[in-house]
């Protein structure tokens, strides 16, 4: 396979960063971390730097990404071929311990992020930066493109709403790569950690579809690039009583609930909120998760132009339209959610509790977006010094 973008993983394994020869390395990754021919990261590193990997680390859903649902922990294990320990960072602990990092010179991080604050791989990266600072272990981010490009949307997370689905004050759609985010966090938290970012080459800040890289689902309910494009808005449904489509073959693209009347809801949508997409009414029956075995009315979002589609705007408009057209059809999911037992899940996901109350009352997306314009302008200034690619 040929691609116009060369990832940080490929650059490391092609010998551009020879300083890691002979080093004892840990690797935080999952099955989405692959080379252009789909060879897994751990195998590429083993071939390039034989015997260097001393420990493996897995994020949410596990090192092998086998855990289907949210809030399903994974245990530690041993890699069947390398014979080294696999440490779960979504189980008895969500951050590497001194024992796990003992003996390592550097922790390599190769994770496929999807450009959204609440996707927990970013939270795991932040935890690793903090713990490696304490342990004196270098962090090396093998960078990859942001699959949804440079678009930014949503509120910048305030301190009182930080959680495992929000580890730093960034917007819901942040528009950065994990390497750029790592630079930002180290600088803004003044972390005393040796950080190396191996940038990818050839990425112009655009959509993943134009990179030539293969798509491998980074988590079980992120099966396609189309899923990633809608996720920064549709993930809000996890904080509601609606189905976000888990238990179907197109999670997050498909959504709804028993009793939802698609045609009635569509009439209540504000104009222009779903530019760049076609909203197709449908019925569906989840095979597991919320409303399993029940027929739901709803929609599938078909993104036709990723350059003009705004995922958060679309989902806010849809939630508001449902409440205006069918009041009381959906409500707020109660805690617990992602290790939080008191705060409302939708507050944590969106990052603006007052906006959640407005949304429940049927507010339109345009009204909510206006709340965040000033913070997003400041965000664009904050991120500027950390950019590694065209914005």
C-alpha positions as CSV (number, residue, x, y, z in Angstrom):
1,X,0.0,0.0,0.0
2,X,1.2,3.5,-0.8
3,X,0.3,6.6,1.2
4,X,1.1,10.3,0.9
5,X,1.4,10.5,4.7
6,X,4.3,8.9,6.6
7,X,3.4,8.3,10.3
8,X,5.7,8.8,13.2
9,X,5.7,5.0,13.6
10,X,7.0,4.5,10.1
11,X,9.7,7.2,10.6
12,X,10.9,5.6,13.8
13,X,11.1,2.1,12.2
14,X,12.8,3.4,9.1
15,X,15.7,4.5,11.3
16,X,15.3,8.2,11.3
17,X,15.5,8.3,15.1
18,X,18.5,6.2,15.9
19,X,18.8,7.5,19.4
20,X,16.4,4.8,20.5
21,X,18.6,1.9,19.4
22,X,19.5,-0.1,22.5
23,X,16.9,1.6,24.7
24,X,14.4,-0.2,26.9
25,X,11.0,0.8,25.6
26,X,7.4,0.6,26.6
27,X,4.6,0.9,24.0
28,X,1.1,2.3,24.6
29,X,-1.0,1.2,21.6
30,X,-3.8,-0.9,20.3
31,X,-4.6,-2.7,17.0
32,X,-5.3,0.6,15.2
33,X,-1.6,1.4,15.4
34,X,-0.4,-0.1,12.2
35,X,2.0,0.6,9.3
36,X,0.9,1.3,5.8
37,X,0.7,-2.4,5.1
38,X,-1.3,-3.1,8.3
39,X,1.6,-4.5,10.2
40,X,1.0,-3.9,13.9
41,X,3.2,-1.3,15.6
42,X,4.6,-3.7,18.1
43,X,5.8,-6.0,15.3
44,X,7.3,-3.1,13.3
45,X,9.2,-1.9,16.3
46,X,10.4,-5.4,17.2
47,X,11.7,-5.8,13.7
48,X,13.4,-2.4,13.6
49,X,14.7,-2.5,17.2
50,X,14.9,-6.2,18.2
51,X,14.3,-6.9,21.9
52,X,13.7,-3.2,22.7
53,X,10.1,-3.6,23.9
54,X,10.0,-4.4,27.6
55,X,6.4,-3.6,28.3
56,X,3.1,-3.0,26.5
57,X,0.3,-0.7,27.7
58,X,-3.4,-0.8,26.6
59,X,-5.9,2.1,26.7
60,X,-9.7,1.8,27.1
61,X,-11.1,-1.3,25.4
62,X,-7.8,-3.1,25.9
63,X,-4.5,-3.5,24.1
64,X,-6.3,-5.8,21.7
65,X,-9.4,-3.6,21.6
66,X,-11.6,-6.5,22.5
67,X,-13.8,-4.9,25.1
68,X,-17.0,-3.9,23.3
69,X,-18.7,-1.4,25.6
70,X,-17.7,1.7,27.6
71,X,-16.9,1.2,31.3
72,X,-15.8,-2.4,30.8
73,X,-12.4,-2.7,32.4
74,X,-9.5,-4.9,31.1
75,X,-7.0,-6.8,33.1
76,X,-3.2,-7.2,32.7
77,X,-1.7,-9.9,30.7
78,X,1.3,-11.2,28.8
79,X,1.9,-10.7,25.1
80,X,1.7,-14.1,23.4
81,X,4.7,-13.5,21.0
82,X,6.9,-11.0,22.7
83,X,6.4,-12.5,26.2
84,X,6.4,-9.1,27.8
85,X,3.8,-7.8,30.2
86,X,0.7,-6.0,29.0
87,X,-0.5,-3.4,31.5
88,X,-4.0,-2.2,31.4
89,X,-4.5,1.5,31.8
90,X,-8.3,1.0,32.0
91,X,-8.8,-1.3,34.8
92,X,-7.4,-1.3,38.4
93,X,-5.6,1.8,37.4
94,X,-5.9,4.5,34.7
95,X,-2.3,5.6,34.8
96,X,1.0,3.8,34.7
97,X,2.4,3.0,38.1
98,X,6.1,3.3,39.0
99,X,6.4,-0.5,38.9
100,X,5.1,-0.5,35.3
101,X,7.5,2.2,34.2
102,X,10.5,0.7,36.1
103,X,13.5,0.0,33.9
104,X,12.1,1.9,30.9
105,X,14.1,4.6,29.1
106,X,11.1,5.7,27.1
107,X,7.4,5.2,26.7
108,X,6.3,5.2,23.0
109,X,2.7,6.3,22.4
110,X,1.0,5.3,19.2
111,X,-2.7,5.8,19.5
112,X,-5.3,6.8,16.9
113,X,-7.2,9.7,18.3
114,X,-10.4,10.9,16.7
115,X,-10.1,14.6,17.3
116,X,-12.6,14.8,20.2
117,X,-11.8,15.7,23.8
118,X,-13.9,12.9,25.4
119,X,-12.2,10.1,23.5
120,X,-10.3,8.8,26.4
121,X,-7.0,8.0,24.7
122,X,-6.2,11.7,25.2
123,X,-6.9,11.3,29.0
124,X,-4.6,8.3,29.1
125,X,-1.9,10.3,27.3
126,X,-2.1,13.0,29.9
127,X,-1.8,10.5,32.7
128,X,1.3,9.0,31.1
129,X,2.9,12.4,30.7
130,X,2.3,13.1,34.4
131,X,3.5,9.7,35.6
132,X,6.6,9.6,33.3
133,X,7.5,13.1,34.6
134,X,7.6,11.6,38.1
135,X,9.5,8.5,37.0
136,X,12.0,10.2,34.8
137,X,10.9,8.3,31.7
138,X,10.9,10.0,28.3
139,X,7.6,10.1,26.4
140,X,7.8,9.6,22.6
141,X,4.6,10.3,20.7
142,X,4.6,8.6,17.3
143,X,2.2,11.1,15.7
144,X,-0.6,10.4,13.3
145,X,-3.1,12.7,11.5
146,X,-6.2,13.9,13.3
147,X,-8.8,11.9,11.3
148,X,-11.3,14.8,11.2
149,X,-8.8,17.5,10.4
150,X,-8.5,21.0,12.0
151,X,-12.1,21.9,12.8
152,X,-12.8,23.2,16.3
153,X,-16.2,23.2,18.0
154,X,-17.7,23.4,21.4
155,X,-16.9,24.8,24.8
156,X,-13.4,24.9,26.3
157,X,-13.6,22.6,29.3
158,X,-13.8,24.4,32.6
159,X,-11.8,23.1,35.6
160,X,-15.0,22.0,37.5
161,X,-16.0,19.6,34.8
162,X,-12.6,17.9,34.3
163,X,-12.9,14.1,34.4
164,X,-11.7,11.0,32.6
165,X,-13.6,12.2,29.6
166,X,-12.0,15.6,29.9
167,X,-8.5,15.8,31.1
168,X,-7.5,19.4,30.0
169,X,-9.0,22.7,29.1
170,X,-9.6,22.1,25.4
171,X,-12.7,22.3,23.1
172,X,-14.9,19.3,22.4
173,X,-13.4,19.2,18.8
174,X,-9.8,20.4,19.3
175,X,-8.3,20.2,15.8
176,X,-4.9,18.9,17.0
177,X,-3.0,15.6,16.7
178,X,-1.9,13.7,19.8
179,X,1.6,15.0,19.4
180,X,0.4,18.6,19.3
181,X,-1.8,17.9,22.3
182,X,1.1,16.4,24.2
183,X,3.2,19.6,23.6
184,X,0.3,21.8,24.7
185,X,-0.3,19.8,28.0
186,X,3.4,19.7,28.9
187,X,3.7,23.4,28.3
188,X,0.5,24.5,30.1
189,X,1.0,22.2,33.0
190,X,4.7,22.9,33.2
191,X,5.5,19.2,33.4
192,X,9.2,18.3,33.8
193,X,9.1,15.4,31.3
194,X,11.3,14.7,28.4
195,X,8.9,14.8,25.4
196,X,9.7,13.8,21.9
197,X,7.1,14.0,19.1
198,X,8.0,12.2,15.9
199,X,5.8,14.1,13.5
200,X,4.1,12.5,10.6
201,X,5.2,13.7,7.2
202,X,3.0,14.9,4.4
203,X,-0.2,15.7,6.4
204,X,-1.7,19.1,5.4
205,X,-4.3,19.2,8.2
206,X,-7.0,17.7,6.0
207,X,-9.4,14.8,6.2
208,X,-8.0,11.3,6.8
209,X,-9.6,10.1,3.5
210,X,-6.9,11.9,1.6
211,X,-3.9,10.6,3.5
212,X,-3.8,7.2,1.8
213,X,-3.4,5.5,5.2
214,X,-5.5,2.5,6.1
215,X,-8.3,2.9,8.6
216,X,-8.4,0.4,11.4
217,X,-11.1,1.0,14.0
218,X,-9.4,2.4,17.1
219,X,-12.3,1.1,19.3
220,X,-15.0,-1.4,18.7
221,X,-17.7,1.3,18.2
222,X,-15.6,3.4,15.9
223,X,-15.7,1.1,12.9
224,X,-15.4,3.6,10.1
225,X,-14.0,7.1,9.2
226,X,-17.7,8.1,8.8
227,X,-18.2,7.2,12.5
228,X,-15.3,9.5,13.5
229,X,-16.8,12.3,11.5
230,X,-20.1,12.4,13.4
231,X,-18.6,11.3,16.8
232,X,-17.8,14.8,18.3
233,X,-21.5,15.6,18.2
234,X,-23.1,12.2,18.5
235,X,-21.1,11.2,21.6
236,X,-23.3,13.6,23.5
237,X,-26.1,10.9,23.2
238,X,-24.1,8.9,25.8
239,X,-25.2,11.4,28.3
240,X,-28.9,11.1,27.4
241,X,-31.5,8.4,27.5
242,X,-31.5,8.0,23.7
243,X,-29.7,5.2,21.9
244,X,-26.4,6.3,20.2
245,X,-26.6,3.2,18.0
246,X,-24.5,0.8,20.0
247,X,-25.8,-2.6,19.1
248,X,-26.1,-1.7,15.4
249,X,-23.5,-1.9,12.7
250,X,-23.3,1.9,12.4
251,X,-23.0,3.2,16.0
252,X,-23.2,7.0,16.4
253,X,-24.3,7.4,12.8
254,X,-27.6,5.7,13.7
255,X,-29.5,6.9,16.7
256,X,-33.0,7.2,18.2
257,X,-35.4,5.7,20.7
258,X,-38.7,3.8,20.9
259,X,-41.5,6.2,20.0
260,X,-39.3,8.7,18.2
261,X,-41.1,10.0,15.1
262,X,-38.5,11.0,12.5
263,X,-40.7,13.0,10.2
264,X,-42.0,15.1,13.1
265,X,-38.5,15.7,14.4
266,X,-37.1,16.6,11.0
267,X,-39.8,19.4,10.6
268,X,-38.5,21.0,13.9
269,X,-34.9,21.2,12.8
270,X,-33.4,24.6,12.4
271,X,-32.3,25.4,8.8
272,X,-28.7,24.8,7.9
273,X,-27.8,22.8,11.0
274,X,-27.0,19.7,9.0
275,X,-25.3,21.2,6.0
276,X,-22.9,18.7,4.5
277,X,-25.1,15.7,5.5
278,X,-28.3,13.9,4.7
279,X,-30.5,12.8,7.5
280,X,-32.2,9.6,6.6
281,X,-35.2,8.4,8.7
282,X,-35.2,4.8,9.7
283,X,-36.2,2.2,12.3
284,X,-33.6,0.0,14.0
285,X,-33.4,-2.6,16.7
286,X,-30.2,-2.8,18.8
287,X,-28.9,-6.2,19.4
288,X,-27.3,-5.1,22.7
289,X,-26.9,-2.1,24.9
290,X,-29.7,0.5,25.4
291,X,-33.1,-0.6,24.0
292,X,-31.8,-4.0,23.0
293,X,-34.5,-6.0,21.2
294,X,-36.8,-3.0,20.9
295,X,-37.7,-1.2,17.7
296,X,-36.5,2.4,17.7
297,X,-37.4,5.3,15.5
298,X,-34.5,7.5,14.5
299,X,-32.1,8.5,11.8
300,X,-28.8,7.7,10.2
301,X,-26.5,10.7,9.5
302,X,-24.9,10.4,6.1
303,X,-22.0,12.9,5.8
304,X,-21.8,14.0,2.2
305,X,-19.3,16.9,2.6
306,X,-16.9,16.6,5.6
307,X,-15.6,20.1,4.9
308,X,-19.0,21.8,5.6
309,X,-20.4,19.3,8.1
310,X,-20.2,20.5,11.7
311,X,-20.8,17.4,13.9
312,X,-21.5,19.2,17.2
313,X,-23.8,21.7,15.6
314,X,-25.7,18.9,13.9
315,X,-26.2,16.9,17.1
316,X,-27.2,19.9,19.2
317,X,-29.8,20.7,16.6
318,X,-31.1,17.2,16.6
319,X,-31.4,17.0,20.3
320,X,-33.1,20.3,20.5
321,X,-35.5,19.4,17.7
322,X,-36.5,16.2,19.4
323,X,-37.3,18.1,22.6
324,X,-39.3,20.7,20.7
325,X,-41.2,18.1,18.6
326,X,-41.6,15.4,21.2
327,X,-41.1,16.9,24.7
328,X,-40.0,14.4,27.3
329,X,-38.9,11.8,24.8
330,X,-35.3,12.0,26.0
331,X,-33.8,13.0,29.3
332,X,-30.5,13.1,31.0
333,X,-28.7,9.9,31.8
334,X,-27.9,9.7,35.5
335,X,-24.5,8.9,36.9
336,X,-22.3,6.9,37.2
337,X,-20.4,7.5,34.0
338,X,-16.7,6.9,33.4
339,X,-15.7,6.7,37.1
340,X,-17.9,9.8,38.0
341,X,-20.7,9.2,40.5
342,X,-22.2,12.6,41.1
343,X,-21.9,14.9,38.1
344,X,-24.3,14.6,35.2
345,X,-22.7,12.7,32.3
346,X,-23.9,15.2,29.7
347,X,-22.3,18.0,31.6
348,X,-18.9,16.2,31.5
349,X,-19.3,15.3,27.8
350,X,-20.3,18.7,26.5
351,X,-18.3,20.8,29.0
352,X,-21.0,23.4,29.7
353,X,-23.6,22.6,32.4
354,X,-25.7,25.7,31.7
355,X,-25.8,24.8,28.0
356,X,-27.1,21.3,28.9
357,X,-30.0,22.9,30.7
358,X,-30.7,25.1,27.7
359,X,-30.6,22.1,25.4
360,X,-33.0,20.1,27.5
361,X,-35.4,23.1,27.3
362,X,-35.2,22.9,23.5
363,X,-32.6,25.6,22.7
364,X,-31.4,25.8,19.2
365,X,-27.8,25.0,18.1
366,X,-27.1,28.5,17.0
367,X,-27.9,29.9,20.4
368,X,-25.6,27.4,22.1
369,X,-22.7,27.9,19.6
370,X,-22.8,31.7,20.3
371,X,-21.8,30.9,23.9
372,X,-18.5,29.5,22.9
373,X,-17.2,31.9,20.2
374,X,-14.9,33.9,22.4
375,X,-13.4,30.8,24.1
376,X,-12.7,29.2,20.7
377,X,-10.9,32.4,19.6
378,X,-8.7,32.2,22.6
379,X,-8.2,28.5,22.0
380,X,-6.9,29.2,18.5
381,X,-4.3,31.5,20.1
382,X,-3.3,29.0,22.8
383,X,-2.7,26.2,20.4
384,X,-0.7,28.2,17.8
385,X,2.8,27.6,19.3
386,X,2.2,23.9,19.4
387,X,1.2,23.3,15.8
388,X,3.3,20.9,13.8
389,X,1.3,20.9,10.6
390,X,-0.6,23.5,8.5
391,X,-3.7,24.9,10.2
